């Protein structure tokens, strides 16, 4: 087949899918970087901020497994549409929360849509691409996704500076409602060519899926090593992730607008590497971009820990962004090759929940290290963990042929 006759990497269905994703995630990206600061404005201490993110994580962990299984059973678009309706409710809850205690409840509600949308996203892309070009497709979609990270944080920071957090949340709610309408329309009028017929949601089906997933996680292959390394990394990253905005504001002295701009700088830098990551994955294997990504993450934290001014923090965020651009497409591509397509949603839910339960106390622990030792301590531990993961990634992250017993369920 000539180049002119080759079908486009992104089908019309994928283009509508990505448009809705961009609108929804512009809304979603406006607040996370600034939410720890908002919680302190509502009266929360550093320790209470860590506690809030620890407790709200419980909700998504409890629901992700079921959400992934529902996605496999009823279809990706239907699951995403149902989750998006819940997303509208979450923004209403965030707008109405009057204190940090009520914001804790609102942030818990905020997690419900992710239980259905999150496990469906990567699985939908895998179902609408071939294994030969899957890395490239994840690269393209990853690049498009970063538009949301460029626009969202900067817009969020601008709106907070101009009119406060409530105004920012209201604008985000409008963006998300439009995206939810698109997703509902897609679910009722469109269907993926490779989508299977919906199956009944039964306890027997759920148990069968869980048994297969658990056997894959403990089989000692690539999936097991991804679980082990990501478990270590998840603990380390959750120890510092929610504390970064507070470090930038309270220790480095950056303004809200500058912190929002850092989020956009991160996303802009991330846009330059997903397609390269996809090409490297397709040509040389996924371990090459994954290894490169974690090496760059370590370098980013080294710059971050030495930075004192906005330009140097910007440089660290650029390195973080390049790193994230390498990691995302490669991880998705690797997982899609070692997990049966009909169980990708369930796997995503089981895998993310397993990691999440392991790292559940990490935000609280990071806050304790901040208060009792040094604000720098959580970030030092994250940097060391990034470096420690490099040997197992290089030695173990190879995609084997799928085992027959996992293909027919």
C-alpha positions in Angstrom: 0.0 0.0 0.0 1.4 3.4 -1.0 1.7 6.3 1.5 -1.2 8.0 -0.2 -3.4 4.9 0.2 -2.6 4.4 3.9 -5.5 5.2 6.2 -4.9 8.1 8.6 -3.6 7.3 12.1 -6.6 9.1 13.6 -10.0 8.1 12.2 -13.0 10.5 12.3 -14.2 8.7 15.4 -10.9 9.3 17.1 -10.9 13.0 16.1 -14.3 13.5 17.8 -13.0 11.5 20.8 -9.9 13.7 21.1 -12.0 17.0 20.7 -14.2 16.0 23.7 -11.1 14.9 25.6 -9.4 18.3 25.0 -12.4 20.3 26.2 -12.9 18.0 29.3 -9.2 18.1 30.3 -8.8 21.9 29.8 -11.5 22.0 32.5 -9.7 19.4 34.6 -6.3 21.0 34.3 -7.4 24.4 35.6 -7.4 23.4 39.3 -5.1 20.6 40.3 -1.9 22.6 40.5 -3.6 25.3 42.5 -5.9 23.2 44.6 -3.4 22.7 47.5 -3.2 26.5 47.7 -7.0 26.9 47.7 -7.2 24.4 50.6 -4.8 26.5 52.7 -6.9 29.6 51.9 -9.9 27.6 53.2 -8.0 27.1 56.5 -6.2 23.8 56.0 -2.6 23.3 57.3 0.2 21.6 55.4 -0.5 18.3 57.2 -4.3 18.6 56.5 -3.6 19.2 52.8 -1.7 15.9 52.7 -4.5 14.2 54.6 -7.1 15.6 52.2 -5.3 14.1 49.1 -4.7 10.8 51.0 -8.4 10.4 51.9 -9.8 11.4 48.6 -7.6 8.9 46.9 -9.5 6.1 48.7 -12.6 6.8 46.6 -11.0 6.5 43.2 -9.1 3.4 44.3 -12.3 1.7 45.5 -14.1 2.5 42.2 -11.4 2.1 39.5 -11.6 -1.7 39.4 -15.3 -1.7 38.9 -15.1 1.2 36.5 -12.6 -0.7 34.3 -14.7 -3.8 34.3 -17.8 -1.8 33.3 -15.8 -0.3 30.5 -14.9 -3.7 29.2 -18.5 -4.9 29.5 -20.6 -2.0 28.1 -18.0 -0.4 25.8 -15.6 2.5 26.1 -17.8 5.3 24.8 -20.8 4.4 27.0 -18.6 4.2 30.1 -17.0 7.6 29.3 -20.4 9.2 28.7 -21.8 7.9 32.1 -18.6 9.1 33.8 -18.9 12.5 32.2 -22.4 13.0 33.7 -20.8 12.4 37.1 -18.1 15.0 36.1 -20.8 17.7 35.9 -21.9 16.8 39.4 -18.3 17.1 40.7 -17.9 20.7 39.5 -21.1 21.6 41.2 -19.8 20.1 44.4 -16.5 22.0 44.1 -18.3 25.3 43.5 -20.5 24.9 46.6 -17.9 23.7 49.1 -17.5 26.5 51.8 -14.6 25.1 53.8 -11.7 22.8 53.5 -13.7 20.0 55.3 -16.5 20.3 52.7 -13.9 20.6 49.9 -12.7 17.2 51.1 -16.1 15.8 50.4 -16.3 17.6 47.1 -12.9 16.3 46.0 -14.1 12.8 46.9 -17.1 13.3 44.6 -14.6 14.7 42.1 -13.0 11.2 41.8 -16.2 9.4 40.6 -15.9 10.3 36.9 -12.3 9.1 36.7 -13.4 5.6 37.8 -15.2 5.2 34.4 -13.3 7.7 32.1 -9.7 6.9 33.2 -9.7 3.1 32.5 -11.5 3.7 29.2 -9.2 6.2 27.6 -6.1 4.2 26.8 -8.2 1.1 26.0 -10.2 3.1 23.4 -7.0 4.2 21.7 -5.7 0.6 21.7 -8.9 -0.6 20.1 -8.7 2.0 17.3 -5.1 1.4 16.3 -2.9 -1.5 15.0 -0.1 -3.0 17.0 2.4 -1.9 14.3 1.6 1.8 14.7 0.2 1.8 18.2 3.2 3.7 19.6 2.8 6.4 17.0 -1.0 6.7 17.7 -0.3 7.0 21.4 2.3 9.6 20.6 -0.1 11.7 18.5 -2.9 11.5 21.0 -0.4 12.3 23.8 0.7 15.4 21.9 -2.9 16.5 21.5 -3.6 15.9 25.1 -0.8 18.2 26.2 -2.8 21.1 24.6 -5.0 20.8 27.7 -1.9 21.1 30.0 -0.8 24.3 28.1 -4.1 26.0 28.2 -5.6 24.7 31.5 -3.1 25.7 34.2 -2.4 29.1 32.6 -6.1 29.8 32.2 -6.7 28.6 35.8 -4.0 30.8 37.2 -5.2 33.8 35.2 -8.8 33.4 36.3 -7.8 32.9 40.0 -5.7 36.1 39.8 -8.5 38.0 38.1 -11.6 36.8 40.0 -10.7 34.1 42.6 -11.1 30.3 42.7 -14.8 30.3 42.4 -14.7 32.1 39.0 -12.1 29.6 37.8 -14.2 26.6 38.8 -17.3 28.1 37.1 -15.4 28.5 33.8 -14.1 25.0 34.2 -17.6 23.7 34.7 -18.7 25.3 31.4 -15.9 23.7 29.5 -16.6 20.3 31.0 -20.4 20.4 30.4 -19.7 21.0 26.6 -17.4 18.0 26.6 -19.9 15.9 28.4 -22.5 16.8 25.8 -20.2 15.7 23.0 -19.4 12.4 24.8 -23.1 11.6 25.3 -23.8 12.3 21.6 -20.9 10.0 20.6 -22.1 7.2 22.8 -25.6 7.3 21.4 -24.7 7.7 17.7 -21.2 6.2 17.1 -19.4 2.9 17.6 -15.8 1.8 17.3 -15.3 -0.7 14.5 -13.5 -3.1 16.8 -15.9 -2.7 19.7 -17.4 -5.9 21.0 -21.0 -6.5 21.8 -21.9 -5.3 25.3 -22.0 -8.1 27.9 -24.1 -8.4 31.0 -22.7 -7.0 34.2 -22.7 -10.1 36.4 -20.8 -11.2 39.5 -19.5 -14.2 37.6 -18.0 -12.0 34.9 -16.4 -9.7 37.4 -14.8 -12.6 39.3 -13.5 -14.1 36.1 -11.9 -10.8 35.0 -10.3 -10.4 38.5 -8.9 -13.9 38.4 -7.2 -13.3 35.1 -5.8 -9.9 36.1 -4.4 -11.1 39.4 -2.7 -14.1 37.7 -1.0 -11.7 35.2 0.1 -9.4 38.0 1.9 -12.1 39.9 3.1 -14.2 37.0 6.6 -12.8 37.1 6.6 -11.3 33.6 6.6 -7.8 32.2 3.4 -6.9 34.0 4.8 -7.9 37.4 7.9 -5.8 36.9 5.8 -2.8 35.8 3.8 -3.3 39.0 6.9 -3.4 41.2 8.7 -0.5 39.7 5.6 1.7 39.4 4.7 0.8 43.0 8.0 2.2 44.2 7.7 5.2 41.9 4.1 5.9 42.9 5.0 6.0 46.6 7.9 8.4 45.9 6.0 10.7 43.5 2.9 10.9 45.7 5.1 12.0 48.6 6.0 15.2 46.8 3.4 15.8 44.0 0.7 17.7 46.0 3.4 19.6 47.9 5.0 21.1 44.9 2.7 24.1 44.6 3.1 24.8 48.3 6.9 24.6 48.0 6.8 27.0 45.1 4.6 29.5 46.9 5.9 29.3 50.5 9.6 28.4 50.0 10.4 29.8 46.6 8.1 32.8 46.8 6.4 32.3 43.4 3.0 34.0 42.7 -0.2 32.1 41.8 0.2 33.2 38.2 3.7 32.0 38.0 2.8 28.6 39.4 0.0 28.3 36.9 2.4 29.3 34.1 4.8 26.5 35.2 2.0 24.0 34.5 1.6 25.4 31.0 5.4 25.3 30.5 5.4 21.6 31.6 2.6 20.8 29.1 4.3 22.7 26.3 7.5 20.8 26.8 5.6 17.6 27.0 4.2 18.2 23.5 7.6 17.8 21.8 8.3 14.2 22.9 5.2 11.9 22.7 5.6 11.3 18.9 9.3 10.6 19.3 8.4 8.2 22.2 6.0 6.4 19.9 8.5 6.1 17.1 11.1 4.7 19.5 8.6 2.3 21.0 7.6 0.9 17.5 11.2 0.7 16.3 13.3 -0.3 19.4 10.9 -1.3 22.1 9.2 0.6 24.8 12.0 0.3 27.4 14.1 2.8 25.5 11.8 5.8 26.0 10.7 4.7 29.5 14.4 4.5 30.6 15.0 7.9 29.0 12.0 9.3 30.7 12.9 8.3 34.3 16.5 9.4 33.7 15.2 12.9 32.7 12.9 12.9 35.7 15.9 12.5 38.0 17.6 15.3 36.2 14.5 17.5 36.6 14.5 17.0 40.3 18.2 17.8 40.6 17.5 21.2 38.9 14.3 21.7 41.0 16.2 21.2 44.3 18.9 23.7 43.3 16.5 26.3 41.8 15.8 29.6 43.6 14.3 31.8 40.8 11.4 31.4 38.4 13.7 30.8 35.3 15.4 27.9 37.0 12.1 26.4 38.2 10.9 26.8 34.6 13.9 24.8 33.4 13.1 22.0 35.8 9.5 21.9 34.6 10.7 21.8 31.0 12.8 18.7 31.8 9.8 17.2 33.7 7.6 17.8 30.7 10.1 16.1 28.2 10.3 13.2 30.6 6.5 12.8 30.8 6.2 13.0 27.0 8.6 10.0 26.8 6.8 7.9 29.4 3.1 8.1 28.5 3.0 6.7 25.0 5.6 4.0 25.8 3.8 2.8 28.9 0.4 2.6 27.1 1.9 0.9 24.1 3.7 -1.7 26.3 0.6 -2.5 28.4 -1.6 -2.8 25.3 0.8 -5.5 23.9 0.8 -7.7 27.0 -2.8 -7.4 28.1 -5.7 -8.9 26.1 -7.7 -6.1 24.4 -11.0 -7.2 25.9 -9.5 -6.7 29.4 -7.6 -3.5 29.0 -10.2 -1.5 31.1 -10.2 -4.0 33.9 -6.4 -4.2 33.9 -6.2 -0.4 34.1 -8.5 -0.4 37.1 -6.8 -3.2 38.9 -3.3 -2.0 38.2 -4.0 1.7 39.1 -5.8 0.6 42.2 -3.1 -1.8 43.3 -0.5 1.0 43.0 -2.8 3.5 44.6 -3.4 1.4 47.7 0.3 0.9 48.1 0.9 4.7 47.9 -2.2 5.7 49.8 -0.3 7.1 52.8 2.3 8.8 50.7 0.8 12.4 50.6 0.4 12.4 54.4 3.9 10.9 54.8 5.4 13.6 52.5 3.7 16.3 54.6 5.2 14.8 57.8 8.6 14.8 56.2 8.1 18.5 55.3 7.0 19.5 58.7 9.4 17.4 60.9 12.6 17.4 58.7 12.7 19.8 55.8 10.5 21.0 52.9 13.1 19.6 50.5 13.1 16.0 51.9 10.0 14.6 50.0 11.6 15.8 46.7 15.0 14.3 47.5 13.3 10.9 48.1 11.4 11.2 44.8 14.6 11.9 42.9 16.4 8.9 44.4 13.5 6.6 43.5 13.6 7.8 39.9 17.2 6.8 39.6 16.7 3.5 41.4 14.1 2.4 38.8 16.5 2.6 35.8 18.2 -0.9 36.1 15.0 -3.0 36.3 13.4 -1.0 33.5 16.2 -1.7 31.1 16.5 -5.4 32.0 12.8 -6.3 32.3 10.7 -4.0 30.2 10.5 -6.2 27.0 7.1 -7.1 25.4 6.9 -10.9 24.8 4.4 -12.6 22.7 1.1 -12.8 24.3 0.5 -16.0 26.2 -2.3 -18.1 24.8 -4.0 -18.7 28.1 -4.6 -15.0 28.5 -6.0 -14.5 25.0 -9.1 -16.7 25.3 -11.1 -15.9 28.4 
